[in-house]
Amino acid sequence: MYLLELGGEDDAFAAREAISAATGVRRIAPGLAVANAVNPERVRGLAYTHRASDLLGRTDADLESARVLLETAPIDREGSVAVRATDVHGSTGVSTERAERELGSILVNRGFTVDLDDPDHVLRAAFSEGPLEGGGELEADEETGDLFAAAGAEKDSLEESVSVCALGWLAAESVRDFGDRAPTDKPFFQPGSMDPLLARAAANIAGARPGATILDPMCGTGGGLVEAGLVGADVVGTDAQEKMVRGARENLEHFLDPETPSPTGVARGGWAVARGDGTRLPLAEDAVDGVVFDAPYGRQSKIETHRLEDLVAGALEEARRVAPRAVMIADRSWASEARNAGWGLEAAFERRVHRSLTRYVLVLERREPST
Ligand SMILES: C[S@@+](CC[C@H](N)C(=O)[O-])C[C@H]1O[C@@H](n2cnc3c(N)ncnc32)[C@H](O)[C@@H]1O
């Protein structure tokens, strides 16, 4: 079993993304999840998981319990070690320095040498306390498709406070290079570009990986396509505006250059961008594996020839025709439009960007018509 250290402010969303790199993901404490198996190459490309470690065991979030766990846990490794501890969100008050020292000396007693600079193995010790909240996860009304905060029967048990210390041998870390792709630093920038972290998570959830093809039918500056391409997917984009098509090509050329070594270790995907209408895509049925897009926000994006509602409804229908799965980001829910377009709502998340801006992330699975 593996320990996942989650990042960002919404554990439910982070756990949803982690499913693209792991099986049996379940949250165990604020900022922490466990998984049955992980794909280390895919973990390197996750936005909201920082690390995956081979779980040694878990106990309560205090140093004494952690010590007992480490003294008794079976260890099948040898060589040099370093212990790295974290107190998630400062929730436990455990001194990470002391934890590293004390757990390190237990490992020395068990025959290891300590090498802080270049250890053969890193032992992660994660301490976390607090309620396992639903986070920004939303549920949809069966009839109307309206979204509301995930609640109900599960909520009481989810809100119970938990206290966890998890120990594990570091197995894979995600590459934290998102700062290099801040929208304003890209060769082509326009307001409304996707934040690279959110875009990466959306791409991963939509199925971006080597061998898959991901479409953004309203690609704008190509923020979603760049992130999908960096984890190895081939990417296809369309946009109604020629300026955006040219700009997206500039960004993709820059970030998906096949000659540049890839930080995640996978070859960058190929790409193509053309001018096109997202409501009438020049693609065959099932042409791609997944769609990722952020719908125009009405005020920012130029909407060519469509009312916003018709545009979104049309784009959702087309997306369903060409792909079995889509991740849509928007400034409002659009859940009933998605349902009307034949999508099932697999999950929905609310992400507060700042006080007056909330983004909705809808994870959509094609619903087959009932016969
Ligand atoms: C919110 S922006 C997308 C931003 C993009 N994800 C990025 O990272 O830059 C929406 C885009 O939809 C495009 N658009 C509007 N109507 C369209 C249509 N009918 N077909 C295709 N693209 C359209 C706009 O030109 C705009 O670039």
The ligand as an SDF file (V2000), in Angstrom:
LIG
                    3D

 27 29  0  0  0  0  0  0  0  0999 V2000
  -11.8490   30.7050  -21.4430 C   0  0  0  0  0  0  0  0  0  0  0  0
  -11.1010   30.7240  -23.0120 S   0  0  0  0  0  0  0  0  0  0  0  0
  -10.0850   29.3060  -22.9830 C   0  0  0  0  0  0  0  0  0  0  0  0
   -8.7940   29.5580  -22.3180 C   0  0  0  0  0  0  0  0  0  0  0  0
   -7.8120   28.4550  -22.5020 C   0  0  0  0  0  0  0  0  0  0  0  0
   -8.1550   27.2380  -21.7740 N   0  0  0  0  0  0  0  0  0  0  0  0
   -6.4180   28.9190  -22.1530 C   0  0  0  0  0  0  0  0  0  0  0  0
   -5.7380   28.2630  -21.3430 O   0  0  0  0  0  0  0  0  0  0  0  0
   -6.0070   29.9350  -22.6660 O   0  0  0  0  0  0  0  0  0  0  0  0
  -12.3470   30.2820  -24.1130 C   0  0  0  0  0  0  0  0  0  0  0  0
  -11.9510   30.2230  -25.5810 C   0  0  0  0  0  0  0  0  0  0  0  0
  -13.0840   29.8000  -26.3090 O   0  0  0  0  0  0  0  0  0  0  0  0
  -12.9820   30.3340  -27.6270 C   0  0  0  0  0  0  0  0  0  0  0  0
  -14.2820   30.2120  -28.2730 N   0  0  0  0  0  0  0  0  0  0  0  0
  -15.4070   30.9520  -28.1320 C   0  0  0  0  0  0  0  0  0  0  0  0
  -16.3780   30.4780  -28.9120 N   0  0  0  0  0  0  0  0  0  0  0  0
  -15.8900   29.3970  -29.5420 C   0  0  0  0  0  0  0  0  0  0  0  0
  -16.4070   28.4500  -30.4510 C   0  0  0  0  0  0  0  0  0  0  0  0
  -17.6610   28.5220  -30.9080 N   0  0  0  0  0  0  0  0  0  0  0  0
  -15.6090   27.4550  -30.8840 N   0  0  0  0  0  0  0  0  0  0  0  0
  -14.3360   27.3530  -30.4600 C   0  0  0  0  0  0  0  0  0  0  0  0
  -13.7800   28.2250  -29.6130 N   0  0  0  0  0  0  0  0  0  0  0  0
  -14.5480   29.2190  -29.1520 C   0  0  0  0  0  0  0  0  0  0  0  0
  -12.5080   31.7470  -27.3890 C   0  0  0  0  0  0  0  0  0  0  0  0
  -11.8950   32.2540  -28.5510 O   0  0  0  0  0  0  0  0  0  0  0  0
  -11.5250   31.5450  -26.2210 C   0  0  0  0  0  0  0  0  0  0  0  0
  -10.2140   31.4230  -26.6900 O   0  0  0  0  0  0  0  0  0  0  0  0
  1  2  1  0
  2  3  1  0
  2 10  1  0
  3  4  1  0
  4  5  1  0
  5  6  1  0
  5  7  1  0
  7  8  2  0
  7  9  1  0
 10 11  1  0
 11 12  1  0
 11 26  1  0
 12 13  1  0
 13 14  1  0
 13 24  1  0
 14 15  1  0
 14 23  1  0
 15 16  2  0
 16 17  1  0
 17 18  1  0
 17 23  2  0
 18 19  1  0
 18 20  2  0
 20 21  1  0
 21 22  2  0
 22 23  1  0
 24 25  1  0
 24 26  1  0
 26 27  1  0
M  CHG  2   2   1   9  -1
M  END
$$$$
